[in-house]
Amino acid sequence: MADIELLYQYYLKHRTICTDTRNITEGCLFFALKGDNFDANTFAAKAIADGAAYAIIDNAAYEADSHFILVDNVLQTLQDLARHHRKQLTIPVIGLTGSNGKTTTKELIKAVLAEKYKTFATKGNLNNHIGVPLSLLAMPEDTEIAVIEMGANHQKEIEMLCEIAQPTHGLITNVGMAHLDGFGGFEGVKKGKAELYAYLKQHNGMVFINKNNAYLLEMSSTANLDNLVYYGTETENAVSGHLEKSDPLLELIWNTNSSSYAVKANLTGSYNFENILAAICIGNYFQLTPEQINTGLSGYYPVNNRSQVTKTAQNTVICDFYNANPSSMAAALANLSTLTATRKVAIIGDMFELGPESAQQHQQIAEIAEKVGLENLIFIGQQFYTLKDTHQGLFFNNPTAAADYLVANTIKDSLILLKGSRGMALEKLLPLI
């Protein structure tokens, strides 16, 4: 069985990590992970044949020669290797979590910091027990600051990810009604996210906090944090600001050191104001000039179907269908109500992982949606479909049925919100609107 220090020497010579034989590159390290429906040990020989330098496996039956490294548990070894690598680094690592806005905030922070530093940030949504190790091991050698996104759907997960990523700085965007089933309700969400605060307290880290968020203030007080930097709407914060416009793109004024600056972002949704302010605060903390901060912000264009405004041949679509929970859905609908358009349409899909609260949460969203004042309101999914006899709007049991309707009933010259949980795959509807 290989020890981590020996494996680390292999890694230093072969710094590309692969976990999928479809993505093998010459000289990479292949980690044979297991899933519910697959065992990558069975693909280890193919990985070597396709060019991998070594295959890390945990089933001796597949060990053929010196190119196969046998370990007790491949996933644990991947995590241990990432943890060992992190210990060798002396750069700032910003750990970021939250119920909503994690990925957008991560990208904004990266865009700002990259104006001064060689900045690495989690790619896509590689933010779980596999993604965080892969992110750490994928950092270029010349990285000066890293932003590591941490997702969780149950307690103790953020704690585990912190032990791997070992953040020196941290930010919780917010806490909301997400993954209620795994966390055991909203109080469980707060407890789970606060594990980042607990780690930073224990390791004398720095925390950035939105002072307008009562839940975050309560959580930070409970954690008895020592090193805090506040941002928010009040001028006593290190960075403060307010929205000037939000129809549809955001423009804001922000302040620090008694000076004011204006910036226009390529994001929609007033709920993104606090995400932008967080990026400004972190840029200011790491001593970027106001001009560098504004250049980074104005140069960021969302491409990940989060708060992304897309012009189709017939409509303007707010593409916000990467994921959804009750908090983000309510915010998206509230934002839609403030935007100027002759005709507004909402196409919203079921929200997953809500456990016993699912029926109530879907009903509340339906009630909110009814009050927006829409030309058309389309609900999609089994949870929303149960409300078809008691609420206004068109109801479809699945996206296929909704697609059939949209083909037969073309929507034109409208502002459309398209939002739902990832599993609803609402991106399939975009070509139809």
C-alpha positions as CSV (number, residue, x, y, z in Angstrom):
1,M,0.0,0.0,0.0
2,A,1.4,3.4,-1.0
3,D,1.9,6.1,1.6
4,I,0.8,9.7,0.9
5,E,4.4,11.1,0.8
6,L,5.4,8.6,-1.8
7,L,2.2,9.3,-3.8
8,Y,2.9,13.0,-3.5
9,Q,6.2,12.6,-5.2
10,Y,4.4,10.9,-8.1
11,Y,1.9,13.8,-8.1
12,L,4.7,16.4,-8.3
13,K,5.9,14.7,-11.5
14,H,2.4,14.1,-12.9
15,R,0.2,17.0,-11.8
16,T,-2.9,16.2,-13.9
17,I,-5.5,14.2,-12.0
18,C,-8.2,12.2,-14.0
19,T,-11.2,10.3,-12.6
20,D,-12.9,9.6,-15.9
21,T,-11.3,7.4,-18.7
22,R,-13.0,9.6,-21.3
23,N,-10.7,12.5,-20.2
24,I,-7.4,10.7,-19.9
25,T,-4.4,12.9,-20.8
26,E,-0.8,11.7,-21.4
27,G,1.1,11.2,-18.1
28,C,-1.9,11.9,-15.8
29,L,-2.7,10.1,-12.5
30,F,-5.9,8.1,-12.7
31,F,-7.9,7.7,-9.5
32,A,-10.3,4.8,-9.7
33,L,-13.3,6.2,-7.8
34,K,-16.4,4.2,-7.0
35,G,-20.0,5.3,-7.3
36,D,-23.4,3.9,-6.7
37,N,-23.5,2.4,-10.2
38,F,-19.8,2.1,-11.2
39,D,-16.4,0.9,-10.0
40,A,-13.6,2.7,-11.9
41,N,-11.1,-0.1,-10.8
42,T,-12.5,-1.9,-13.8
43,F,-11.3,0.9,-16.1
44,A,-7.8,1.2,-14.6
45,A,-6.1,-0.9,-17.3
46,K,-7.8,1.2,-20.0
47,A,-6.6,4.4,-18.3
48,I,-3.0,3.1,-18.5
49,A,-3.4,2.0,-22.1
50,D,-4.7,5.5,-23.0
51,G,-1.7,7.2,-21.5
52,A,-2.1,7.6,-17.7
53,A,1.2,7.3,-15.9
54,Y,-0.3,5.6,-12.9
55,A,-3.7,4.3,-11.8
56,I,-4.6,4.5,-8.1
57,I,-6.8,1.5,-7.3
58,D,-8.2,-0.1,-4.2
59,N,-9.0,-3.6,-5.6
60,A,-5.9,-5.9,-5.8
61,A,-7.6,-8.0,-8.5
62,Y,-6.9,-5.2,-11.0
63,E,-3.2,-4.6,-10.1
64,A,-1.2,-5.6,-13.2
65,D,2.2,-4.0,-12.8
66,S,4.1,-1.0,-11.4
67,H,1.8,1.4,-13.1
68,F,-1.0,0.4,-10.7
69,I,-0.8,1.8,-7.2
70,L,-2.8,-0.1,-4.6
71,V,-4.4,1.8,-1.7
72,D,-7.0,1.0,0.9
73,N,-9.6,3.5,-0.4
74,V,-9.2,5.6,-3.5
75,L,-11.5,8.4,-2.4
76,Q,-9.8,8.7,1.0
77,T,-6.4,8.7,-0.7
78,L,-7.5,11.5,-3.1
79,Q,-8.6,13.5,-0.1
80,D,-5.4,12.8,1.8
81,L,-3.3,13.7,-1.1
82,A,-5.1,17.0,-1.5
83,R,-4.8,17.7,2.2
84,H,-1.1,16.9,2.1
85,H,-0.6,19.2,-0.9
86,R,-2.5,22.0,0.8
87,K,-0.1,21.8,3.7
88,Q,2.8,22.6,1.5
89,L,1.2,25.9,0.3
90,T,1.6,29.3,2.0
91,I,-0.9,31.2,-0.1
92,P,-4.2,32.6,1.1
93,V,-7.1,30.2,0.5
94,I,-10.6,31.8,0.7
95,G,-13.2,29.2,1.7
96,L,-16.7,30.0,0.4
97,T,-20.1,28.5,1.2
98,G,-23.7,29.5,1.5
99,S,-27.2,28.5,0.5
100,N,-27.4,30.8,-2.5
101,G,-25.0,32.7,-4.7
102,K,-21.9,30.6,-4.0
103,T,-20.8,30.1,-7.6
104,T,-21.6,33.6,-8.7
105,T,-19.8,35.1,-5.7
106,K,-16.8,32.9,-6.3
107,E,-16.6,34.0,-10.0
108,L,-16.9,37.7,-9.0
109,I,-14.2,37.3,-6.4
110,K,-11.9,35.6,-8.9
111,A,-12.6,38.3,-11.5
112,V,-11.7,41.0,-9.1
113,L,-8.6,39.4,-7.5
114,A,-7.3,38.3,-10.9
115,E,-6.7,42.0,-11.7
116,K,-3.7,41.9,-9.3
117,Y,-3.0,38.3,-8.4
118,K,-2.6,34.9,-10.1
119,T,-5.9,33.6,-8.9
120,F,-7.4,30.1,-9.0
121,A,-11.0,29.4,-8.3
122,T,-13.0,26.2,-8.2
123,K,-14.0,25.2,-11.7
124,G,-17.8,24.9,-12.2
125,N,-19.4,23.3,-9.2
126,L,-16.6,21.0,-8.1
127,N,-17.4,21.9,-4.5
128,N,-18.1,18.5,-2.8
129,H,-16.0,15.8,-1.2
130,I,-14.5,14.9,-4.6
131,G,-14.6,18.3,-6.2
132,V,-12.7,20.1,-3.5
133,P,-9.7,17.7,-3.5
134,L,-9.6,17.8,-7.3
135,S,-9.7,21.6,-7.2
136,L,-6.8,21.9,-4.8
137,L,-4.7,19.4,-6.9
138,A,-5.6,21.3,-10.1
139,M,-4.1,24.7,-8.9
140,P,-1.3,26.0,-11.1
141,E,2.0,26.1,-9.4
142,D,2.2,29.9,-9.6
143,T,-1.2,30.5,-7.9
144,E,-1.1,33.4,-5.5
145,I,-4.6,33.3,-4.1
146,A,-7.2,30.5,-4.3
147,V,-11.0,30.7,-3.9
148,I,-12.4,27.3,-3.0
149,E,-16.2,26.8,-3.1
150,M,-17.7,24.4,-0.6
151,G,-21.1,22.9,-1.1
152,A,-22.9,20.7,1.4
153,N,-26.3,19.0,1.9
154,H,-25.7,17.6,5.4
155,Q,-24.0,18.6,8.6
156,K,-20.3,17.9,9.2
157,E,-19.6,18.2,5.4
158,I,-18.3,21.7,5.5
159,E,-16.2,20.7,8.5
160,M,-14.7,17.9,6.5
161,L,-14.0,20.1,3.4
162,C,-12.3,22.7,5.6
163,E,-10.0,20.0,7.0
164,I,-9.0,19.3,3.4
165,A,-8.9,22.9,2.0
166,Q,-7.6,24.5,5.2
167,P,-8.9,28.0,4.4
168,T,-7.2,31.1,5.8
169,H,-10.1,33.3,5.0
170,G,-13.8,32.6,4.7
171,L,-17.2,33.9,3.5
172,I,-20.7,32.5,3.9
173,T,-22.9,34.2,1.3
174,N,-26.1,33.6,3.2
175,V,-28.2,30.8,4.7
176,G,-31.6,29.9,3.3
177,M,-34.1,27.2,2.6
178,A,-31.8,24.8,0.7
179,H,-31.1,21.0,1.3
180,L,-33.6,21.0,4.1
181,D,-33.9,17.3,4.0
182,G,-30.2,16.6,4.5
183,F,-29.6,19.3,7.1
184,G,-32.8,18.6,9.1
185,G,-34.5,21.9,8.6
186,F,-33.4,25.6,8.6
187,E,-31.6,25.5,11.9
188,G,-29.6,22.6,10.6
189,V,-28.6,24.6,7.6
190,K,-27.3,27.4,9.9
191,K,-25.4,24.9,12.0
192,G,-23.9,23.2,8.9
193,K,-22.8,26.4,7.2
194,A,-21.4,27.7,10.5
195,E,-18.8,24.9,10.4
196,L,-16.7,27.3,8.2
197,Y,-16.8,29.9,11.0
198,A,-15.8,27.3,13.6
199,Y,-12.8,26.2,11.5
200,L,-11.6,29.8,10.9
201,K,-12.0,30.6,14.6
202,Q,-9.9,27.5,15.5
203,H,-7.2,28.5,13.0
204,N,-7.2,32.2,13.5
205,G,-8.6,32.9,10.1
206,M,-10.3,36.0,8.7
207,V,-14.0,36.1,8.0
208,F,-15.9,38.5,5.7
209,I,-19.5,39.1,6.8
210,N,-22.5,40.8,5.4
211,K,-23.6,43.0,8.3
212,N,-27.1,43.3,6.9
213,N,-27.7,39.6,7.3
214,A,-29.0,38.9,10.8
215,Y,-28.5,35.1,10.5
216,L,-24.8,35.6,9.7
217,L,-24.3,38.0,12.5
218,E,-25.9,35.5,14.9
219,M,-23.8,32.7,13.6
220,S,-20.6,34.7,13.9
221,S,-21.4,35.8,17.4
222,T,-22.0,32.2,18.4
223,A,-18.7,31.2,16.9
224,N,-17.0,34.0,18.9
225,L,-14.9,35.0,15.9
226,D,-11.9,37.2,16.4
227,N,-11.0,38.4,12.9
228,L,-13.8,40.1,11.1
229,V,-14.3,42.3,8.1
230,Y,-17.8,43.7,7.5
231,Y,-19.5,44.8,4.3
232,G,-23.1,46.0,3.9
233,T,-25.2,49.1,3.3
234,E,-24.1,51.2,6.3
235,T,-21.0,53.4,6.0
236,E,-19.3,52.1,9.2
237,N,-18.5,48.9,7.3
238,A,-15.1,48.3,5.6
239,V,-17.0,48.5,2.4
240,S,-20.5,49.8,1.9
241,G,-22.7,50.4,-1.0
242,H,-26.2,50.7,-2.5
243,L,-27.9,49.8,-5.7
244,E,-28.5,52.6,-8.2
245,K,-30.2,50.6,-10.9
246,S,-31.3,47.0,-11.4
247,D,-33.4,46.9,-14.6
248,P,-32.2,44.5,-15.8
249,L,-28.4,44.9,-15.2
250,L,-27.1,46.1,-11.8
251,E,-25.4,49.4,-11.2
252,L,-24.1,50.3,-7.8
253,I,-22.2,52.9,-5.8
254,W,-19.7,51.6,-3.3
255,N,-17.7,53.3,-0.7
256,T,-14.5,52.8,1.3
257,N,-12.2,55.2,3.1
258,S,-14.7,58.0,2.6
259,S,-14.5,57.7,-1.2
260,S,-17.3,56.6,-3.6
261,Y,-17.1,54.6,-6.8
262,A,-19.6,53.6,-9.4
263,V,-19.7,50.3,-11.3
264,K,-22.0,48.5,-13.7
265,A,-22.1,44.7,-13.6
266,N,-23.3,42.3,-16.2
267,L,-25.6,40.6,-13.8
268,T,-29.3,40.8,-13.3
269,G,-31.1,40.3,-10.0
270,S,-31.0,42.7,-7.1
271,Y,-30.1,39.7,-4.9
272,N,-26.7,39.8,-6.6
273,F,-26.0,43.2,-5.0
274,E,-24.6,41.6,-1.8
275,N,-22.5,39.1,-3.9
276,I,-20.9,42.0,-5.8
277,L,-20.3,43.8,-2.5
278,A,-18.6,40.7,-1.1
279,A,-16.2,40.6,-4.0
280,I,-15.5,44.4,-3.6
281,C,-14.8,43.9,0.1
282,I,-12.4,41.0,-0.5
283,G,-10.7,42.9,-3.3
284,N,-10.3,45.9,-1.0
285,Y,-9.0,43.7,1.8
286,F,-6.3,42.3,-0.5
287,Q,-5.3,45.9,-1.4
288,L,-6.5,46.2,-5.0
289,T,-7.1,49.7,-6.2
290,P,-10.7,50.8,-6.7
291,E,-10.0,50.9,-10.5
292,Q,-8.8,47.3,-10.4
293,I,-11.9,46.2,-8.5
294,N,-14.2,47.9,-10.9
295,T,-12.4,46.6,-13.9
296,G,-12.7,43.0,-12.6
297,L,-16.4,43.5,-11.8
298,S,-17.4,45.1,-15.1
299,G,-15.4,42.5,-17.1
300,Y,-17.3,39.5,-15.6
301,Y,-20.0,38.0,-17.8
302,P,-22.0,35.1,-16.4
303,V,-22.0,32.1,-18.6
304,N,-23.3,29.4,-16.2
305,N,-27.0,30.0,-16.3
306,R,-27.0,31.8,-13.1
307,S,-28.6,35.3,-13.3
308,Q,-27.7,35.4,-16.9
309,V,-29.7,37.6,-19.3
310,T,-30.0,35.9,-22.8
311,K,-31.6,37.4,-25.9
312,T,-33.3,34.8,-28.0
313,A,-34.9,35.3,-31.4
314,Q,-38.2,36.0,-29.8
315,N,-37.7,37.0,-26.1
316,T,-35.4,38.1,-23.3
317,V,-34.7,35.3,-21.0
318,I,-33.3,35.4,-17.4
319,C,-31.5,32.1,-17.4
320,D,-31.3,31.1,-13.8
321,F,-32.0,27.4,-14.1
322,Y,-28.8,26.0,-12.9
323,N,-30.4,25.3,-9.5
324,A,-33.2,26.4,-7.2
325,N,-34.5,26.4,-3.7
326,P,-37.3,28.3,-1.9
327,S,-35.0,31.2,-1.0
328,S,-33.5,31.7,-4.4
329,M,-36.8,31.2,-6.2
330,A,-38.6,33.8,-4.0
331,A,-35.7,36.3,-4.7
332,A,-35.8,35.6,-8.5
333,L,-39.6,36.2,-8.6
334,A,-39.3,39.4,-6.5
335,N,-36.6,40.6,-8.9
336,L,-38.9,39.8,-11.9
337,S,-41.6,42.0,-10.3
338,T,-39.3,45.0,-10.3
339,L,-38.2,44.8,-13.9
340,T,-39.7,46.8,-16.8
341,A,-41.3,44.8,-19.6
342,T,-44.5,44.9,-21.5
343,R,-45.1,41.2,-21.0
344,K,-43.5,39.0,-18.2
345,V,-43.6,35.2,-18.0
346,A,-42.3,32.9,-15.4
347,I,-41.5,29.3,-16.2
348,I,-40.5,27.6,-12.9
349,G,-39.7,24.0,-12.1
350,D,-39.8,21.9,-8.9
351,M,-37.3,22.4,-6.1
352,F,-35.5,19.3,-4.8
353,E,-34.2,18.1,-1.5
354,L,-36.8,19.8,0.7
355,G,-37.9,16.8,2.6
356,P,-41.1,17.0,4.7
357,E,-41.3,20.8,4.0
358,S,-41.5,20.3,0.2
359,A,-45.3,20.6,-0.3
360,Q,-45.5,23.7,1.9
361,Q,-42.5,25.4,0.2
362,H,-43.9,24.7,-3.3
363,Q,-47.2,26.1,-2.2
364,Q,-45.6,29.3,-0.9
365,I,-43.7,29.8,-4.1
366,A,-46.9,29.4,-6.1
367,E,-48.5,32.0,-4.0
368,I,-45.6,34.4,-4.5
369,A,-45.6,33.8,-8.2
370,E,-49.3,34.6,-8.5
371,K,-48.7,38.1,-7.1
372,V,-46.0,39.1,-9.5
373,G,-48.4,40.2,-12.2
374,L,-47.5,37.9,-15.1
375,E,-48.7,37.5,-18.7
376,N,-48.1,33.8,-18.3
377,L,-47.2,31.6,-15.4
378,I,-46.0,28.0,-16.1
379,F,-45.3,25.5,-13.3
380,I,-43.4,22.3,-14.2
381,G,-42.8,19.2,-12.1
382,Q,-44.7,16.7,-9.9
383,Q,-44.6,18.9,-6.8
384,F,-46.1,22.0,-8.5
385,Y,-48.5,19.8,-10.4
386,T,-50.3,18.9,-7.2
387,L,-51.3,22.5,-6.9
388,K,-53.1,22.7,-10.3
389,D,-56.6,22.8,-8.9
390,T,-55.9,25.4,-6.2
391,H,-53.6,27.9,-7.9
392,Q,-53.4,30.1,-11.0
393,G,-51.2,29.3,-13.9
394,L,-50.5,26.4,-16.3
395,F,-49.3,23.2,-14.7
396,F,-47.3,20.4,-16.4
397,N,-46.2,17.2,-14.7
398,N,-42.8,17.2,-16.5
399,P,-40.6,19.2,-18.9
400,T,-41.6,17.2,-21.9
401,A,-45.3,18.1,-21.5
402,A,-44.3,21.8,-21.0
403,A,-42.2,21.6,-24.2
404,D,-45.1,20.3,-26.2
405,Y,-47.2,23.3,-24.9
406,L,-44.4,25.8,-25.8
407,V,-44.1,24.4,-29.3
408,A,-47.8,24.8,-29.9
409,N,-48.1,28.1,-28.1
410,T,-45.2,30.4,-29.0
411,I,-44.2,33.0,-26.5
412,K,-43.0,36.3,-28.1
413,D,-41.8,39.7,-27.1
414,S,-41.7,38.8,-23.4
415,L,-39.3,38.9,-20.5
416,I,-39.1,35.3,-19.2
417,L,-37.7,33.9,-16.0
418,L,-36.6,30.3,-16.4
419,K,-35.7,28.7,-13.1
420,G,-35.8,25.3,-11.4
421,S,-33.7,22.7,-9.7
422,R,-30.9,21.1,-11.7
423,G,-32.7,17.8,-12.0
424,M,-35.5,19.5,-13.9
425,A,-33.2,20.1,-16.8
426,L,-35.0,23.3,-17.9
427,E,-32.2,24.2,-20.3
428,K,-34.1,21.9,-22.7
429,L,-36.8,24.5,-22.9
430,L,-34.5,27.5,-23.8
431,P,-34.5,26.7,-27.6
432,L,-38.3,26.8,-27.5
433,I,-38.6,30.3,-26.1
